[in-house]
Amino acid sequence: MSVEFIFRLLGMVVLFFVGLYWGAYIGDALGGQRETYAVILSLVGALTGLILTPFLTTRPAKALRKVLSRLSVQSLLASLTGLLAGLVVAALLAFPLSLLPEPFGSILPFLGVLVFGYLGIAVFIMRQNDIFSLLRLNISPKGAATEDAETQGAARTVLLDTSVIIDGRIADIARTGFLSGTLLIPRFVLNELQYIADSADSLRRQRGRRGMEVLSQLQKDSSVPVRISDIDVEGVREVDDKLVILARQLRCPILTNDYNLNRVAELQGVAVLNVNELANAVKSVLLPGEGLQVEVIQEGKEAGQGVGYLDDGTMVVIEDGRAYINHKVPVIVTKVLQTAAGRMIFARISERQGDQRN
């Protein structure tokens, strides 16, 4: 039996007796058919209580609980502190305001409570980062600010998305030591990974199992601590939405290579560490006119073009390179194009190679 059903029954019973009382009262006032009015209003009250009680009790409570679950502990503490500060100011002003002539003496103290309570919450929420930073500096002993700055990276938590675990490159990145802090894997991410590993589709099953192997490798070989937590976000079903809300609550970044999650998180003010952006950033930088050796492995889309790849996966489109398929040739870079999918290099066959072929 759900809580909402219990409240429906309670509301139905309470409003039944209220309708019964008012029906009898109205019947006496009108001077006739007391029982008829009592029966009609009691049935109307019972029906009203059955329908409207959840909208006045459990539904607002669930909505408030959902909103509070998305707020960070720092925001909740700041709002509570601001409310207390506003109430203190309102209490100090209540006595002089009560001495004013009526109706101001009775209305203004109540309005002061509302206004100063709201202002206290608004000010403390807007300046919460500055306030907590100031408190940390004042509470910390001398020299602790430097120590905190040095250990801040080690204390940082990074949330891992399912896609970045399946991708596998996170293990190599963590092994290099470029990641600092603790890699946090919520239980719902692990459950999604297990669901993919148990999929009936062979490709999805293979990707899920590879993610399991990467996770095991992270726990064994990584120099970065990996922690699996049972922390969850109530009232939300989608894993991406849970990650964004959890990142806002913990005030930590999300490590992913999912483009959609990246965009949604950025729109909500959550920091994102994208493995694909990192890979594009560390690719070798080539300028027009530089030479390099490339093995032509396939034809290009245009007539006569050949396509090769650098060691980091960068595509090289070679003009008149079709004749050199399965051969490693020297080329000269003519243009470097940055696209949403990554960096693409256009090149032409070196004149020395062309002379040798002639």
C-alpha positions as CSV (number, residue, x, y, z in Angstrom):
1,M,0.0,0.0,0.0
2,S,1.5,3.3,-1.2
3,V,1.8,6.5,0.9
4,E,-0.3,8.3,-1.7
5,F,-3.1,5.8,-1.4
6,I,-3.1,6.1,2.4
7,F,-3.3,9.9,2.2
8,R,-6.2,9.5,-0.3
9,L,-8.1,7.5,2.2
10,L,-7.4,9.9,5.1
11,G,-8.5,12.9,2.9
12,M,-11.6,11.0,1.9
13,V,-12.5,10.3,5.5
14,V,-11.7,13.8,6.8
15,L,-13.6,15.6,4.1
16,F,-16.5,13.1,4.4
17,F,-17.1,14.2,8.1
18,V,-16.5,17.9,7.1
19,G,-19.2,17.6,4.4
20,L,-21.5,15.8,6.8
21,Y,-21.1,18.5,9.4
22,W,-21.6,21.4,6.9
23,G,-24.5,19.6,5.3
24,A,-26.3,19.3,8.6
25,Y,-25.5,22.9,9.4
26,I,-26.8,24.2,6.1
27,G,-29.9,22.1,6.4
28,D,-30.7,23.6,9.8
29,A,-30.0,27.1,8.5
30,L,-32.4,26.6,5.5
31,G,-35.0,25.0,7.7
32,G,-35.5,21.7,5.9
33,Q,-34.2,18.3,4.7
34,R,-31.2,18.3,7.0
35,E,-30.4,14.6,6.2
36,T,-30.4,15.3,2.4
37,Y,-27.9,18.1,2.6
38,A,-25.7,16.1,5.0
39,V,-25.6,13.0,2.7
40,I,-25.0,15.1,-0.5
41,L,-22.2,17.2,1.0
42,S,-20.5,14.2,2.7
43,L,-20.4,12.3,-0.6
44,V,-19.0,15.4,-2.3
45,G,-16.4,15.8,0.4
46,A,-15.4,12.2,0.3
47,L,-15.0,12.3,-3.5
48,T,-13.0,15.6,-3.3
49,G,-10.7,14.2,-0.7
50,L,-10.1,11.1,-2.7
51,I,-9.1,13.1,-5.8
52,L,-7.4,16.2,-4.5
53,T,-5.6,15.0,-1.4
54,P,-2.4,13.8,-3.2
55,F,-2.1,17.2,-5.0
56,L,-2.1,19.0,-1.6
57,T,0.1,16.5,0.3
58,T,2.3,13.9,-1.4
59,R,2.7,15.5,-4.8
60,P,4.2,18.8,-3.5
61,A,6.3,16.8,-1.1
62,K,7.8,14.8,-3.9
63,A,8.4,17.9,-6.0
64,L,10.1,19.6,-3.1
65,R,12.2,16.5,-2.5
66,K,13.2,16.3,-6.1
67,V,14.3,19.9,-6.1
68,L,16.3,19.5,-2.9
69,S,18.0,16.4,-4.2
70,R,19.4,18.4,-7.1
71,L,20.9,21.1,-4.8
72,S,24.4,20.7,-3.5
73,V,25.2,20.5,0.2
74,Q,26.9,23.9,-0.1
75,S,23.9,25.5,-1.6
76,L,21.6,24.1,1.0
77,L,23.9,25.3,3.8
78,A,24.2,28.7,2.2
79,S,20.4,29.1,1.9
80,L,19.8,28.0,5.5
81,T,22.4,30.4,6.8
82,G,20.9,33.2,4.7
83,L,17.4,32.5,6.0
84,L,18.7,32.6,9.6
85,A,20.5,35.9,8.9
86,G,17.4,37.4,7.3
87,L,15.2,36.3,10.2
88,V,17.6,37.9,12.7
89,V,17.5,41.2,10.9
90,A,13.7,41.0,10.7
91,A,13.5,40.3,14.4
92,L,15.6,43.3,15.2
93,L,13.3,45.5,13.1
94,A,10.1,44.0,14.3
95,F,9.8,46.0,17.6
96,P,10.3,49.5,16.1
97,L,8.0,48.6,13.2
98,S,5.3,47.5,15.6
99,L,5.3,50.9,17.2
100,L,4.0,52.5,14.0
101,P,0.3,53.4,13.8
102,E,-2.2,50.9,12.6
103,P,-2.4,49.2,10.2
104,F,1.4,49.6,9.5
105,G,2.3,48.4,13.0
106,S,0.7,45.0,12.5
107,I,1.5,44.4,8.8
108,L,5.1,45.7,8.4
109,P,6.7,43.2,10.9
110,F,5.2,40.3,9.0
111,L,6.3,41.8,5.6
112,G,9.8,42.3,7.1
113,V,10.1,38.6,7.9
114,L,9.2,37.7,4.3
115,V,11.4,40.3,2.7
116,F,14.5,39.9,4.8
117,G,14.2,36.1,4.8
118,Y,14.1,36.1,1.0
119,L,17.0,38.6,0.7
120,G,19.1,36.6,3.1
121,I,18.6,33.4,1.0
122,A,19.2,35.2,-2.3
123,V,22.4,37.0,-1.2
124,F,24.0,33.9,0.4
125,I,23.1,31.7,-2.6
126,M,24.6,34.2,-5.0
127,R,27.8,34.7,-3.0
128,Q,28.2,31.2,-1.6
129,N,31.5,30.4,-3.3
130,D,33.1,33.7,-2.0
131,I,31.7,33.1,1.5
132,F,32.9,29.5,1.8
133,S,36.3,30.4,0.3
134,L,36.6,33.1,3.0
135,L,35.6,30.7,5.7
136,R,38.1,28.1,4.6
137,L,40.9,30.7,4.6
138,N,40.0,31.9,8.1
139,I,39.5,28.5,9.6
140,S,42.7,27.0,8.2
141,P,45.9,27.5,10.2
142,K,48.8,29.6,8.9
143,G,50.3,28.1,5.8
144,A,47.3,25.8,5.2
145,A,46.3,27.7,2.1
146,T,49.5,26.7,0.3
147,E,49.0,23.1,1.5
148,D,45.4,23.1,0.3
149,A,46.4,24.4,-3.1
150,E,49.0,21.7,-3.4
151,T,46.5,18.9,-2.4
152,Q,43.5,20.3,-4.2
153,G,44.2,18.2,-7.3
154,A,44.7,15.0,-5.3
155,A,41.4,15.6,-3.4
156,R,39.3,16.2,-6.6
157,T,36.7,13.7,-7.6
158,V,36.1,12.8,-11.2
159,L,32.9,11.1,-12.3
160,L,33.2,8.4,-15.0
161,D,30.6,7.9,-17.7
162,T,29.8,4.5,-19.1
163,S,31.0,5.5,-22.6
164,V,34.5,6.5,-21.4
165,I,34.9,3.1,-19.6
166,I,33.9,1.2,-22.8
167,D,36.2,3.4,-24.9
168,G,39.2,2.0,-23.0
169,R,41.6,5.0,-23.5
170,I,40.9,6.1,-19.9
171,A,43.2,3.3,-18.7
172,D,46.1,4.6,-20.7
173,I,45.5,8.2,-19.7
174,A,45.3,7.2,-16.0
175,R,48.5,5.2,-16.2
176,T,50.4,8.3,-17.5
177,G,49.5,10.3,-14.4
178,F,47.8,13.2,-16.1
179,L,44.6,12.5,-14.1
180,S,44.6,13.6,-10.5
181,G,42.1,12.9,-7.7
182,T,39.8,9.9,-7.3
183,L,37.9,8.3,-10.2
184,L,34.3,7.8,-8.9
185,I,32.1,5.2,-10.6
186,P,28.5,5.4,-9.3
187,R,26.6,2.1,-8.9
188,F,24.1,3.0,-11.6
189,V,26.9,3.4,-14.2
190,L,28.2,0.0,-13.2
191,N,24.7,-1.5,-13.6
192,E,24.4,0.0,-17.0
193,L,27.8,-1.4,-18.0
194,Q,26.7,-4.9,-16.7
195,Y,23.4,-4.6,-18.7
196,I,25.4,-3.9,-21.9
197,A,27.7,-6.8,-21.1
198,D,24.6,-9.1,-20.8
199,S,23.0,-7.8,-24.0
200,A,21.7,-10.3,-26.6
201,D,23.4,-8.3,-29.3
202,S,26.9,-9.7,-29.8
203,L,28.4,-6.3,-30.6
204,R,27.0,-4.6,-27.5
205,R,27.9,-7.6,-25.4
206,Q,31.5,-7.4,-26.6
207,R,31.6,-3.6,-25.8
208,G,30.2,-4.2,-22.4
209,R,32.8,-6.9,-21.6
210,R,35.6,-4.7,-22.8
211,G,34.3,-2.0,-20.4
212,M,34.4,-4.6,-17.6
213,E,38.0,-5.5,-18.5
214,V,39.0,-1.8,-18.6
215,L,37.4,-1.2,-15.2
216,S,39.3,-4.1,-13.7
217,Q,42.5,-2.8,-15.3
218,L,41.9,0.6,-13.8
219,Q,41.5,-0.9,-10.3
220,K,44.7,-3.0,-10.6
221,D,47.2,-0.9,-12.6
222,S,46.1,2.7,-12.3
223,S,48.1,5.2,-10.2
224,V,44.8,7.0,-9.7
225,P,42.5,5.6,-7.0
226,V,39.2,4.2,-8.3
227,R,36.2,4.1,-6.1
228,I,32.8,2.5,-6.7
229,S,30.0,4.2,-4.8
230,D,26.3,3.3,-4.1
231,I,25.4,7.0,-4.3
232,D,22.3,7.6,-6.3
233,V,19.9,10.3,-7.4
234,E,16.3,9.7,-6.6
235,G,13.5,10.5,-8.9
236,V,15.6,10.3,-12.1
237,R,15.8,7.3,-14.4
238,E,18.3,8.3,-17.1
239,V,21.9,7.6,-16.4
240,D,23.1,10.8,-18.1
241,D,20.7,12.9,-16.1
242,K,21.8,11.3,-12.9
243,L,25.5,12.0,-13.7
244,V,24.8,15.7,-14.3
245,I,22.8,16.1,-11.1
246,L,25.4,14.2,-9.1
247,A,28.2,16.2,-10.6
248,R,26.4,19.4,-9.6
249,Q,25.9,18.1,-6.0
250,L,29.5,17.0,-5.6
251,R,30.9,20.0,-7.6
252,C,33.1,17.7,-9.7
253,P,33.7,17.2,-13.4
254,I,32.4,14.3,-15.6
255,L,34.9,12.3,-17.7
256,T,33.2,11.2,-20.9
257,N,33.4,11.0,-24.7
258,D,29.6,11.2,-25.2
259,Y,28.9,14.4,-27.3
260,N,25.3,14.7,-26.1
261,L,26.2,14.3,-22.5
262,N,29.0,16.9,-23.0
263,R,26.6,19.5,-24.4
264,V,23.9,18.9,-21.7
265,A,26.4,19.1,-18.9
266,E,28.0,22.3,-20.2
267,L,24.5,23.9,-20.6
268,Q,23.9,23.2,-16.9
269,G,27.2,24.5,-15.8
270,V,28.9,21.2,-15.1
271,A,32.6,20.8,-16.0
272,V,33.3,18.1,-18.6
273,L,36.6,16.3,-19.4
274,N,36.1,14.9,-22.9
275,V,38.6,12.2,-24.0
276,N,38.0,13.0,-27.7
277,E,38.8,16.6,-27.2
278,L,42.0,15.6,-25.4
279,A,43.0,13.2,-28.2
280,N,42.5,16.0,-30.8
281,A,44.5,18.4,-28.7
282,V,47.5,16.2,-28.4
283,K,47.7,15.3,-32.0
284,S,50.8,16.4,-33.9
285,V,50.6,19.9,-35.3
286,L,51.6,20.1,-38.9
287,L,51.9,23.3,-41.0
288,P,51.5,23.7,-44.7
289,G,54.8,23.1,-46.4
290,E,56.1,20.5,-44.0
291,G,57.0,17.0,-45.2
292,L,56.2,13.6,-43.8
293,Q,56.1,9.9,-44.7
294,V,52.6,8.4,-45.2
295,E,51.5,4.9,-46.3
296,V,48.7,5.2,-48.8
297,I,46.2,2.5,-47.9
298,Q,43.0,3.3,-49.9
299,E,41.4,5.4,-52.5
300,G,39.9,8.8,-51.7
301,K,36.5,10.2,-52.6
302,E,37.7,12.4,-55.4
303,A,39.3,11.1,-58.6
304,G,43.0,10.2,-58.1
305,Q,43.1,10.8,-54.4
306,G,44.7,8.4,-51.9
307,V,44.2,8.2,-48.2
308,G,46.6,7.4,-45.4
309,Y,46.7,7.8,-41.6
310,L,49.3,9.0,-39.2
311,D,50.2,7.0,-36.1
312,D,47.7,9.1,-34.0
313,G,44.9,8.3,-36.4
314,T,44.8,11.6,-38.2
315,M,43.5,11.2,-41.8
316,V,45.8,12.4,-44.6
317,V,44.2,13.0,-48.0
318,I,46.9,12.8,-50.7
319,E,46.4,14.5,-54.1
320,D,47.2,12.1,-57.0
321,G,48.0,9.4,-54.3
322,R,45.9,6.6,-55.8
323,A,48.7,5.3,-57.8
324,Y,50.8,4.8,-54.6
325,I,48.3,2.5,-52.7
326,N,50.2,0.1,-50.4
327,H,53.3,2.2,-50.7
328,K,54.9,4.6,-48.2
329,V,55.6,7.9,-49.9
330,P,56.9,11.3,-48.9
331,V,54.3,14.0,-49.1
332,I,54.1,17.8,-48.6
333,V,51.3,19.2,-46.4
334,T,49.1,21.7,-48.3
335,K,46.3,22.3,-45.8
336,V,45.2,21.4,-42.3
337,L,41.5,21.3,-41.7
338,Q,39.9,21.0,-38.2
339,T,36.4,19.4,-38.2
340,A,34.0,18.2,-35.6
341,A,35.2,14.7,-36.1
342,G,38.9,15.7,-35.7
343,R,41.8,17.0,-37.7
344,M,42.2,16.3,-41.4
345,I,45.4,16.9,-43.4
346,F,45.5,17.5,-47.1
347,A,48.8,16.8,-48.9
348,R,50.4,16.3,-52.3
349,I,53.1,13.9,-53.4
350,S,56.6,15.3,-52.9
351,E,58.2,16.4,-56.2
352,R,61.2,14.2,-55.5
353,Q,58.9,11.1,-55.3
354,G,57.1,12.2,-58.5
355,D,60.5,12.6,-60.3
356,Q,61.5,9.1,-59.2
357,R,58.3,7.6,-60.5
358,N,58.7,9.4,-63.9
